[in-house]
Amino acid sequence: MPKVTFLAHETICPDGAELEVDSGVSVLDAALLNGIELEHACEKSCSCTTCHVIIREGFDSLEEATELEEDMLDKAWGLDAESRLSCQAIVADEDLVVEIPKYTINIVSENH
């Protein structure tokens, strides 16, 4: 069972977290199922960038981003070469280390 490690984030996950998850689940769903309240204003439909994360380890184990995801990522704050929308990044068989960016493009939190 792969592990997804979330690095500490000041407000969303202050202590960081290490989760064992099933392959085939999105990084966003792994977070939400474990009490990490990542923003997801478009309800996981790849229509915004509020669930943007940076995959610090294990990036190459993920399927390539679609053109739609790439287009959305172009609008994300703090874009990195290893950025993904967590709603589209599906955990495979390799462990991941995930950084939650400090900001999103939302001015106000949606508090899902």
MARSE-835425 format. One record per residue: z, y, x of N, C-alpha, C in turn. Coordinates in pm, whole numbers, plus 50000, padded with zeros to 5 digits. Example, Ala and Ser with C-alpha at 12.3 -4.5 7.8 and 13.67 -1.06 7.14 Angstrom:
2
<node n_c3="50780" n_c2="49431" n_c1="51319" ca_c3="50780" ca_c2="49550" ca_c1="51230" c_c3="50780" c_c2="49670" c_c1="51320"/>
<node n_c3="50708" n_c2="49775" n_c1="51285" ca_c3="50714" ca_c2="49894" ca_c1="51367" c_c3="50787" c_c2="50003" c_c1="51290"/>
END
This chain:
112
<node n_c3="50000" n_c2="49883" n_c1="50085" ca_c3="50000" ca_c2="50000" ca_c1="50000" c_c3="50000" c_c2="50124" c_c1="50090"/>
<node n_c3="49901" n_c2="50212" n_c1="50075" ca_c3="49895" ca_c2="50331" ca_c1="50161" c_c3="50007" c_c2="50430" c_c1="50131"/>
<node n_c3="50041" n_c2="50509" n_c1="50234" ca_c3="50141" ca_c2="50614" ca_c1="50219" c_c3="50070" c_c2="50749" c_c1="50218"/>
<node n_c3="50119" n_c2="50838" n_c1="50134" ca_c3="50074" ca_c2="50977" ca_c1="50134" c_c3="50196" c_c2="51060" c_c1="50170"/>
<node n_c3="50188" n_c2="51129" n_c1="50283" ca_c3="50296" ca_c2="51215" ca_c1="50328" c_c3="50258" c_c2="51359" c_c1="50300"/>
<node n_c3="50342" n_c2="51428" n_c1="50224" ca_c3="50324" ca_c2="51569" ca_c1="50197" c_c3="50413" c_c2="51646" c_c1="50293"/>
<node n_c3="50352" n_c2="51733" n_c1="50372" ca_c3="50429" ca_c2="51817" ca_c1="50462" c_c3="50510" c_c2="51917" c_c1="50380"/>
<node n_c3="50619" n_c2="51964" n_c1="50436" ca_c3="50705" ca_c2="52059" ca_c1="50364" c_c3="50627" c_c2="52185" c_c1="50325"/>
<node n_c3="50651" n_c2="52231" n_c1="50203" ca_c3="50595" ca_c2="52355" ca_c1="50150" c_c3="50713" c_c2="52433" c_c1="50093"/>
<node n_c3="50721" n_c2="52559" n_c1="50125" ca_c3="50838" ca_c2="52641" ca_c1="50092" c_c3="50887" c_c2="52628" c_c1="49948"/>
<node n_c3="50796" n_c2="52628" n_c1="49851" ca_c3="50839" ca_c2="52624" ca_c1="49711" c_c3="50803" c_c2="52496" c_c1="49637"/>
<node n_c3="50691" n_c2="52436" n_c1="49669" ca_c3="50644" ca_c2="52319" ca_c1="49592" c_c3="50713" c_c2="52190" c_c1="49636"/>
<node n_c3="50735" n_c2="52177" n_c1="49766" ca_c3="50792" ca_c2="52052" ca_c1="49819" c_c3="50872" c_c2="52088" c_c1="49945"/>
<node n_c3="50987" n_c2="52155" n_c1="49929" ca_c3="51060" ca_c2="52210" ca_c1="50043" c_c3="51099" c_c2="52108" c_c1="50151"/>
<node n_c3="51126" n_c2="51986" n_c1="50113" ca_c3="51167" ca_c2="51885" ca_c1="50210" c_c3="51054" c_c2="51793" c_c1="50254"/>
<node n_c3="50934" n_c2="51816" n_c1="50201" ca_c3="50825" ca_c2="51722" ca_c1="50227" c_c3="50852" c_c2="51594" c_c1="50150"/>
<node n_c3="50758" n_c2="51501" n_c1="50156" ca_c3="50776" ca_c2="51375" ca_c1="50084" c_c3="50685" c_c2="51269" c_c1="50144"/>
<node n_c3="50732" n_c2="51146" n_c1="50142" ca_c3="50651" ca_c2="51032" ca_c1="50184" c_c3="50645" c_c2="50935" c_c1="50067"/>
<node n_c3="50526" n_c2="50912" n_c1="50015" ca_c3="50508" ca_c2="50833" ca_c1="49894" c_c3="50424" c_c2="50710" c_c1="49923"/>
<node n_c3="50461" n_c2="50597" n_c1="49864" ca_c3="50374" ca_c2="50480" ca_c1="49865" c_c3="50296" c_c2="50485" c_c1="49735"/>
<node n_c3="50164" n_c2="50476" n_c1="49746" ca_c3="50078" ca_c2="50489" ca_c1="49627" c_c3="49976" c_c2="50377" c_c1="49625"/>
<node n_c3="49922" n_c2="50353" n_c1="49509" ca_c3="49814" ca_c2="50255" ca_c1="49495" c_c3="49683" c_c2="50317" c_c1="49541"/>
<node n_c3="49600" n_c2="50237" n_c1="49605" ca_c3="49464" ca_c2="50282" ca_c1="49636" c_c3="49394" c_c2="50314" c_c1="49504"/>
<node n_c3="49308" n_c2="50414" n_c1="49506" ca_c3="49232" ca_c2="50449" ca_c1="49386" c_c3="49291" c_c2="50563" c_c1="49306"/>
<node n_c3="49411" n_c2="50608" n_c1="49342" ca_c3="49473" ca_c2="50721" ca_c1="49272" c_c3="49437" c_c2="50849" c_c1="49348"/>
<node n_c3="49423" n_c2="50959" n_c1="49277" ca_c3="49393" ca_c2="51085" ca_c1="49344" c_c3="49518" c_c2="51139" c_c1="49413"/>
<node n_c3="49499" n_c2="51220" n_c1="49513" ca_c3="49611" ca_c2="51284" ca_c1="49581" c_c3="49691" c_c2="51367" c_c1="49481"/>
<node n_c3="49623" n_c2="51435" n_c1="49389" ca_c3="49691" ca_c2="51514" ca_c1="49287" c_c3="49778" c_c2="51426" c_c1="49198"/>
<node n_c3="49724" n_c2="51316" n_c1="49149" ca_c3="49803" ca_c2="51228" ca_c1="49062" c_c3="49921" c_c2="51167" c_c1="49138"/>
<node n_c3="49901" n_c2="51133" n_c1="49265" ca_c3="50012" ca_c2="51080" ca_c1="49345" c_c3="50124" c_c2="51183" c_c1="49351"/>
<node n_c3="50087" n_c2="51309" n_c1="49373" ca_c3="50188" ca_c2="51415" ca_c1="49378" c_c3="50259" c_c2="51430" c_c1="49244"/>
<node n_c3="50181" n_c2="51445" n_c1="49138" ca_c3="50240" ca_c2="51469" ca_c1="49006" c_c3="50330" c_c2="51354" c_c1="48961"/>
<node n_c3="50289" n_c2="51230" n_c1="48988" ca_c3="50369" ca_c2="51113" ca_c1="48949" c_c3="50501" c_c2="51106" c_c1="49024"/>
<node n_c3="50511" n_c2="51182" n_c1="49132" ca_c3="50631" ca_c2="51180" ca_c1="49214" c_c3="50704" c_c2="51314" c_c1="49215"/>
<node n_c3="50679" n_c2="51396" n_c1="49113" ca_c3="50754" ca_c2="51520" ca_c1="49096" c_c3="50712" c_c2="51635" c_c1="49184"/>
<node n_c3="50597" n_c2="51625" n_c1="49249" ca_c3="50546" ca_c2="51735" ca_c1="49330" c_c3="50447" c_c2="51810" c_c1="49242"/>
<node n_c3="50484" n_c2="51926" n_c1="49198" ca_c3="50408" ca_c2="52001" ca_c1="49096" c_c3="50296" c_c2="52086" c_c1="49157"/>
<node n_c3="50190" n_c2="52019" n_c1="49204" ca_c3="50073" ca_c2="52091" ca_c1="49253" c_c3="50004" c_c2="52160" c_c1="49136"/>
<node n_c3="49955" n_c2="52279" n_c1="49160" ca_c3="49878" ca_c2="52350" ca_c1="49059" c_c3="49752" c_c2="52269" c_c1="49027"/>
<node n_c3="49707" n_c2="52278" n_c1="48904" ca_c3="49581" ca_c2="52213" ca_c1="48863" c_c3="49535" c_c2="52279" c_c1="48733"/>
<node n_c3="49496" n_c2="52406" n_c1="48746" ca_c3="49464" ca_c2="52490" ca_c1="48631" c_c3="49348" c_c2="52436" c_c1="48547"/>
<node n_c3="49257" n_c2="52362" n_c1="48605" ca_c3="49141" ca_c2="52312" ca_c1="48528" c_c3="49164" c_c2="52172" c_c1="48475"/>
<node n_c3="49287" n_c2="52124" n_c1="48484" ca_c3="49322" ca_c2="51990" ca_c1="48434" c_c3="49239" c_c2="51879" c_c1="48499"/>
<node n_c3="49219" n_c2="51890" n_c1="48632" ca_c3="49156" ca_c2="51786" ca_c1="48714" c_c3="49006" c_c2="51769" c_c1="48691"/>
<node n_c3="48939" n_c2="51876" n_c1="48649" ca_c3="48796" ca_c2="51863" ca_c1="48619" c_c3="48705" c_c2="51921" c_c1="48728"/>
<node n_c3="48759" n_c2="51950" n_c1="48844" ca_c3="48681" ca_c2="52004" ca_c1="48956" c_c3="48616" c_c2="52137" c_c1="48920"/>
<node n_c3="48692" n_c2="52222" n_c1="48848" ca_c3="48639" ca_c2="52350" ca_c1="48804" c_c3="48716" c_c2="52469" c_c1="48860"/>
<node n_c3="48810" n_c2="52444" n_c1="48949" ca_c3="48885" ca_c2="52554" ca_c1="49010" c_c3="48928" c_c2="52508" c_c1="49149"/>
<node n_c3="49011" n_c2="52586" n_c1="49215" ca_c3="49058" ca_c2="52547" ca_c1="49347" c_c3="49210" c_c2="52546" c_c1="49357"/>
<node n_c3="49279" n_c2="52546" n_c1="49246" ca_c3="49424" ca_c2="52556" ca_c1="49251" c_c3="49491" c_c2="52432" c_c1="49309"/>
<node n_c3="49423" n_c2="52319" n_c1="49312" ca_c3="49482" ca_c2="52197" ca_c1="49368" c_c3="49436" c_c2="52173" c_c1="49512"/>
<node n_c3="49381" n_c2="52275" n_c1="49576" ca_c3="49332" ca_c2="52266" ca_c1="49714" c_c3="49443" c_c2="52220" c_c1="49808"/>
<node n_c3="49413" n_c2="52121" n_c1="49890" ca_c3="49503" ca_c2="52074" ca_c1="49995" c_c3="49423" c_c2="52054" c_c1="50123"/>
<node n_c3="49495" n_c2="52038" n_c1="50233" ca_c3="49432" ca_c2="52010" ca_c1="50361" c_c3="49481" c_c2="51872" c_c1="50405"/>
<node n_c3="49388" n_c2="51783" n_c1="50431" ca_c3="49420" ca_c2="51646" ca_c1="50473" c_c3="49432" c_c2="51647" c_c1="50625"/>
<node n_c3="49554" n_c2="51648" n_c1="50675" ca_c3="49579" ca_c2="51659" ca_c1="50820" c_c3="49560" c_c2="51526" c_c1="50892"/>
<node n_c3="49580" n_c2="51414" n_c1="50825" ca_c3="49553" ca_c2="51283" ca_c1="50883" c_c3="49494" c_c2="51193" c_c1="50776"/>
<node n_c3="49395" n_c2="51113" n_c1="50814" ca_c3="49333" ca_c2="51020" ca_c1="50721" c_c3="49212" c_c2="51077" c_c1="50647"/>
<node n_c3="49168" n_c2="51195" n_c1="50685" ca_c3="49056" ca_c2="51261" ca_c1="50616" c_c3="48932" c_c2="51173" c_c1="50609"/>
<node n_c3="48902" n_c2="51104" n_c1="50717" ca_c3="48779" ca_c2="51024" ca_c1="50722" c_c3="48784" c_c2="50900" c_c1="50633"/>
<node n_c3="48903" n_c2="50864" n_c1="50583" ca_c3="48913" ca_c2="50749" ca_c1="50493" c_c3="48873" c_c2="50784" c_c1="50350"/>
<node n_c3="48864" n_c2="50914" n_c1="50320" ca_c3="48827" ca_c2="50958" ca_c1="50186" c_c3="48676" c_c2="50956" c_c1="50169"/>
<node n_c3="48631" n_c2="50931" n_c1="50046" ca_c3="48488" ca_c2="50944" ca_c1="50019" c_c3="48448" c_c2="51089" c_c1="50041"/>
<node n_c3="48322" n_c2="51110" n_c1="50075" ca_c3="48275" ca_c2="51247" ca_c1="50098" c_c3="48286" c_c2="51328" c_c1="49969"/>
<node n_c3="48311" n_c2="51457" n_c1="49987" ca_c3="48318" ca_c2="51549" ca_c1="49873" c_c3="48180" c_c2="51562" c_c1="49811"/>
<node n_c3="48177" n_c2="51577" n_c1="49679" ca_c3="48051" ca_c2="51600" ca_c1="49610" c_c3="48007" c_c2="51745" c_c1="49635"/>
<node n_c3="47883" n_c2="51773" n_c1="49601" ca_c3="47832" ca_c2="51909" ca_c1="49615" c_c3="47912" c_c2="52006" c_c1="49528"/>
<node n_c3="47950" n_c2="51963" n_c1="49408" ca_c3="48031" ca_c2="52047" ca_c1="49319" c_c3="48166" c_c2="52079" c_c1="49383"/>
<node n_c3="48231" n_c2="51979" n_c1="49439" ca_c3="48359" ca_c2="52003" ca_c1="49505" c_c3="48342" c_c2="52099" c_c1="49622"/>
<node n_c3="48239" n_c2="52079" n_c1="49702" ca_c3="48212" ca_c2="52167" ca_c1="49816" c_c3="48192" c_c2="52312" c_c1="49769"/>
<node n_c3="48118" n_c2="52328" n_c1="49659" ca_c3="48097" ca_c2="52463" ca_c1="49605" c_c3="48228" c_c2="52527" c_c1="49562"/>
<node n_c3="48315" n_c2="52448" n_c1="49499" ca_c3="48445" ca_c2="52501" ca_c1="49456" c_c3="48532" c_c2="52534" c_c1="49578"/>
<node n_c3="48530" n_c2="52449" n_c1="49678" ca_c3="48611" ca_c2="52472" ca_c1="49798" c_c3="48574" c_c2="52602" c_c1="49868"/>
<node n_c3="48448" n_c2="52643" n_c1="49857" ca_c3="48406" ca_c2="52769" ca_c1="49918" c_c3="48486" c_c2="52887" c_c1="49864"/>
<node n_c3="48549" n_c2="52871" n_c1="49749" ca_c3="48627" ca_c2="52978" ca_c1="49687" c_c3="48776" c_c2="52969" c_c1="49718"/>
<node n_c3="48818" n_c2="52864" n_c1="49786" ca_c3="48960" ca_c2="52839" ca_c1="49810" c_c3="49016" c_c2="52931" c_c1="49918"/>
<node n_c3="49143" n_c2="52969" n_c1="49901" ca_c3="49214" ca_c2="53046" ca_c1="50001" c_c3="49252" c_c2="52953" c_c1="50116"/>
<node n_c3="49234" n_c2="52997" n_c1="50240" ca_c3="49277" ca_c2="52919" ca_c1="50355" c_c3="49194" c_c2="52795" c_c1="50380"/>
<node n_c3="49066" n_c2="52800" n_c1="50349" ca_c3="48977" ca_c2="52685" ca_c1="50365" c_c3="48978" c_c2="52635" c_c1="50510"/>
<node n_c3="48978" n_c2="52503" n_c1="50524" ca_c3="48983" ca_c2="52437" ca_c1="50654" c_c3="48875" c_c2="52328" c_c1="50654"/>
<node n_c3="48835" n_c2="52283" n_c1="50770" ca_c3="48734" ca_c2="52177" ca_c1="50778" c_c3="48779" c_c2="52050" c_c1="50707"/>
<node n_c3="48910" n_c2="52030" n_c1="50693" ca_c3="48962" ca_c2="51910" ca_c1="50628" c_c3="49021" c_c2="51941" c_c1="50491"/>
<node n_c3="48971" n_c2="52047" n_c1="50427" ca_c3="49015" ca_c2="52083" ca_c1="50292" c_c3="48951" c_c2="51993" c_c1="50188"/>
<node n_c3="49027" n_c2="51963" n_c1="50085" ca_c3="48977" ca_c2="51888" ca_c1="49969" c_c3="49047" c_c2="51940" c_c1="49845"/>
<node n_c3="48984" n_c2="51919" n_c1="49730" ca_c3="49052" ca_c2="51938" ca_c1="49603" c_c3="49130" c_c2="51811" c_c1="49579"/>
<node n_c3="49260" n_c2="51821" n_c1="49559" ca_c3="49341" ca_c2="51700" ca_c1="49548" c_c3="49306" c_c2="51619" c_c1="49424"/>
<node n_c3="49246" n_c2="51681" n_c1="49323" ca_c3="49205" ca_c2="51606" ca_c1="49204" c_c3="49084" c_c2="51519" c_c1="49231"/>
<node n_c3="49012" n_c2="51546" n_c1="49339" ca_c3="48890" ca_c2="51472" ca_c1="49372" c_c3="48908" c_c2="51379" c_c1="49492"/>
<node n_c3="49015" n_c2="51397" n_c1="49568" ca_c3="49041" ca_c2="51316" ca_c1="49687" c_c3="49113" c_c2="51188" c_c1="49645"/>
<node n_c3="49043" n_c2="51077" n_c1="49651" ca_c3="49097" ca_c2="50948" ca_c1="49606" c_c3="49150" c_c2="50870" c_c1="49727"/>
<node n_c3="49276" n_c2="50829" n_c1="49718" ca_c3="49339" ca_c2="50753" ca_c1="49825" c_c3="49267" c_c2="50619" c_c1="49840"/>
<node n_c3="49231" n_c2="50587" n_c1="49964" ca_c3="49167" ca_c2="50457" ca_c1="49992" c_c3="49276" c_c2="50363" c_c1="50045"/>
<node n_c3="49254" n_c2="50301" n_c1="50160" ca_c3="49351" ca_c2="50206" ca_c1="50215" c_c3="49427" c_c2="50262" c_c1="50335"/>
<node n_c3="49395" n_c2="50385" n_c1="50373" ca_c3="49455" ca_c2="50444" ca_c1="50492" c_c3="49561" c_c2="50547" c_c1="50452"/>
<node n_c3="49666" n_c2="50560" n_c1="50534" ca_c3="49768" ca_c2="50660" ca_c1="50509" c_c3="49710" c_c2="50800" c_c1="50524"/>
<node n_c3="49766" n_c2="50895" n_c1="50447" ca_c3="49723" ca_c2="51034" ca_c1="50452" c_c3="49843" c_c2="51123" c_c1="50482"/>
<node n_c3="49816" n_c2="51233" n_c1="50551" ca_c3="49913" ca_c2="51341" ca_c1="50567" c_c3="49849" c_c2="51465" c_c1="50506"/>
<node n_c3="49921" n_c2="51524" n_c1="50408" ca_c3="49866" ca_c2="51631" ca_c1="50327" c_c3="49946" c_c2="51758" c_c1="50345"/>
<node n_c3="49876" n_c2="51868" n_c1="50369" ca_c3="49938" ca_c2="52000" ca_c1="50375" c_c3="49901" c_c2="52077" c_c1="50249"/>
<node n_c3="49999" n_c2="52133" n_c1="50183" ca_c3="49976" ca_c2="52217" ca_c1="50066" c_c3="49967" c_c2="52361" c_c1="50117"/>
<node n_c3="49854" n_c2="52428" n_c1="50096" ca_c3="49841" ca_c2="52566" ca_c1="50145" c_c3="49946" c_c2="52658" c_c1="50084"/>
<node n_c3="49975" n_c2="52763" n_c1="50156" ca_c3="50078" ca_c2="52858" ca_c1="50112" c_c3="50040" c_c2="52927" c_c1="49982"/>
<node n_c3="49910" n_c2="52955" n_c1="49962" ca_c3="49864" ca_c2="53028" ca_c1="49845" c_c3="49751" c_c2="52955" c_c1="49774"/>
<node n_c3="49732" n_c2="52988" n_c1="49646" ca_c3="49611" ca_c2="52951" ca_c1="49574" c_c3="49547" c_c2="53080" c_c1="49526"/>
<node n_c3="49430" n_c2="53071" n_c1="49462" ca_c3="49367" ca_c2="53192" ca_c1="49412" c_c3="49429" c_c2="53239" c_c1="49281"/>
<node n_c3="49519" n_c2="53158" n_c1="49223" ca_c3="49590" ca_c2="53201" ca_c1="49102" c_c3="49689" c_c2="53311" c_c1="49138"/>
<node n_c3="49691" n_c2="53415" n_c1="49059" ca_c3="49789" ca_c2="53521" ca_c1="49079" c_c3="49924" c_c2="53478" c_c1="49022"/>
<node n_c3="49921" n_c2="53405" n_c1="48913" ca_c3="50043" ca_c2="53358" ca_c1="48846" c_c3="50036" c_c2="53207" c_c1="48837"/>
<node n_c3="50146" n_c2="53141" n_c1="48862" ca_c3="50152" ca_c2="52995" ca_c1="48854" c_c3="50134" c_c2="52949" c_c1="48711"/>
<node n_c3="50058" n_c2="52842" n_c1="48694" ca_c3="50034" ca_c2="52787" ca_c1="48561" c_c3="50150" c_c2="52700" c_c1="48514"/>
<node n_c3="50232" n_c2="52652" n_c1="48608" ca_c3="50348" ca_c2="52568" ca_c1="48578" c_c3="50317" c_c2="52452" c_c1="48486"/>
<node n_c3="50224" n_c2="52366" n_c1="48527" ca_c3="50189" ca_c2="52247" ca_c1="48448" c_c3="50300" c_c2="52147" c_c1="48453"/>
END
